[in-house]
Amino acid sequence: FRTGLVWNTREALFSRNEDKANVLCLPSDFINLKQATAIVKTWLDTPFSTDTRHMRRVQKITRLEKFL
């Protein structure tokens, strides 16, 4: 699992696109329904990046996970 604690739509985009997050966590005590809806929509609509630097970062994390 790759999770992201996301407070706004900008973080939603980055967690999905750059970090390849597949689980979204929302701070429900600190955001309202309108914000949560916008965050979820952005997160679901954002594709994973194919940029080499982002893919290298995810591959590095995957290698580290094997030691856990």
C-alpha positions as a Python dict, from the first residue, in 0.01 Angstrom:
ca = {
    (1, 'F'): (0, 0, 0),
    (2, 'R'): (109, 353, -70),
    (3, 'T'): (-94, 594, 136),
    (4, 'G'): (-111, 970, 136),
    (5, 'L'): (-253, 1195, 406),
    (6, 'V'): (-400, 1467, 189),
    (7, 'W'): (-519, 1807, 313),
    (8, 'N'): (-597, 1976, -21),
    (9, 'T'): (-629, 1918, -396),
    (10, 'R'): (-265, 2010, -463),
    (11, 'E'): (-145, 1735, -228),
    (12, 'A'): (-398, 1497, -385),
    (13, 'L'): (-244, 1556, -724),
    (14, 'F'): (112, 1508, -598),
    (15, 'S'): (38, 1199, -388),
    (16, 'R'): (-125, 1026, -681),
    (17, 'N'): (91, 1152, -967),
    (18, 'E'): (438, 1159, -813),
    (19, 'D'): (417, 906, -528),
    (20, 'K'): (179, 660, -696),
    (21, 'A'): (-45, 647, -387),
    (22, 'N'): (-321, 387, -400),
    (23, 'V'): (-482, 471, -65),
    (24, 'L'): (-615, 816, 22),
    (25, 'C'): (-639, 934, 385),
    (26, 'L'): (-836, 1247, 468),
    (27, 'P'): (-808, 1449, 794),
    (28, 'S'): (-1185, 1454, 853),
    (29, 'D'): (-1158, 1668, 1167),
    (30, 'F'): (-994, 1946, 968),
    (31, 'I'): (-1168, 1956, 627),
    (32, 'N'): (-1532, 1996, 530),
    (33, 'L'): (-1741, 1788, 290),
    (34, 'K'): (-1686, 2026, -2),
    (35, 'Q'): (-1308, 2009, 43),
    (36, 'A'): (-1316, 1630, 84),
    (37, 'T'): (-1519, 1589, -233),
    (38, 'A'): (-1279, 1807, -433),
    (39, 'I'): (-978, 1618, -293),
    (40, 'V'): (-1125, 1276, -378),
    (41, 'K'): (-1224, 1388, -729),
    (42, 'T'): (-877, 1528, -796),
    (43, 'W'): (-711, 1215, -656),
    (44, 'L'): (-924, 977, -864),
    (45, 'D'): (-882, 1182, -1183),
    (46, 'T'): (-502, 1207, -1154),
    (47, 'P'): (-298, 948, -1345),
    (48, 'F'): (32, 807, -1222),
    (49, 'S'): (335, 988, -1357),
    (50, 'T'): (560, 826, -1615),
    (51, 'D'): (836, 1080, -1544),
    (52, 'T'): (1164, 898, -1484),
    (53, 'R'): (1242, 1069, -1152),
    (54, 'H'): (904, 977, -1006),
    (55, 'M'): (929, 619, -1126),
    (56, 'R'): (1279, 589, -973),
    (57, 'R'): (1146, 713, -637),
    (58, 'V'): (866, 455, -637),
    (59, 'Q'): (1107, 179, -738),
    (60, 'K'): (1340, 278, -453),
    (61, 'I'): (1052, 255, -205),
    (62, 'T'): (954, -85, -348),
    (63, 'R'): (1309, -213, -296),
    (64, 'L'): (1312, -84, 64),
    (65, 'E'): (977, -253, 136),
    (66, 'K'): (1136, -593, 79),
    (67, 'F'): (1336, -545, 401),
    (68, 'L'): (1030, -482, 619),
}
